[in-house]
């Protein structure tokens, strides 16, 4: 168990853990429960709050988390070892533990005054969640940038065929609360969408988008980055997002990028915009004009 001790005074024993790295749930430490009854799974993040600060733990791996036993303290279960079966499905003791690498980031943020939409005296937001800056740090932790080094032994003729700068998306990228989860290309002839598959012919690119909460929480960072719900659009134009490609329309599909056979008959026609509601995952096939 890794223990992190802070100076926060969360005497109400409240802490927050994520649910599948998509939403957050309010938790309370209960004395009447055994210690293991207060341990909750954490997929990517958890945080505690005091009167002035919030301390967020970002994790690159799924672990157990407990807070509230002592004020300002967070406990992270890195591993466990059992001498006998715990009757939870393994049918054997847990004795084959091996050392593993765990990666974390700790984010400390200053809290602002309570928003006007919060009932007086509640001291909490209706929906808990990470701030937008913490989301960016979490994405950088889970999806690090891949860097490729070119060997000096490569033939000069081959280097001439490599592009030094290739940009498909617009310089500004997506709006700040949009996440690009996947961008899939279909090169195989067997994967090519044709009219006999009851789909939109000519589509060779699929995009999967996730949208986070449209507010930053009770921190001052919203005002610093000038990102408010009113300034974030609900939709993105396909032609503006990929100006280098001849793409003009998008067809909403399932998360597997396979359109239903009744997509056209149900009025699901291609549109020039990618529309994603907050806290939703949406998949689209990108189509030419």
Secondary structure, DSSP 8 states (H G I E B T S, - for coil): -EEEE-S---TT-EEEEEETTTEEEEEE--TTS-GGGG-EEESSEEEEE-SSEEEEEEESS-EEEEESSSTTEEEEE-----SS--SSS--S-----------EEEEEEEB----TTS-TTT-S-SS----HHHHHHHHHHHS--------TTS-HHHHTTS-S----S-TT-S-TTEEEEEEEE--SGGG---GGGTS-TT--EEEEEEE--SS--SBTHHHHHT--GGGS-SEEEHHHHTTTS---EEEEE-TTS---TTTTTTT---BSEEE--TT-EEEEEEE--
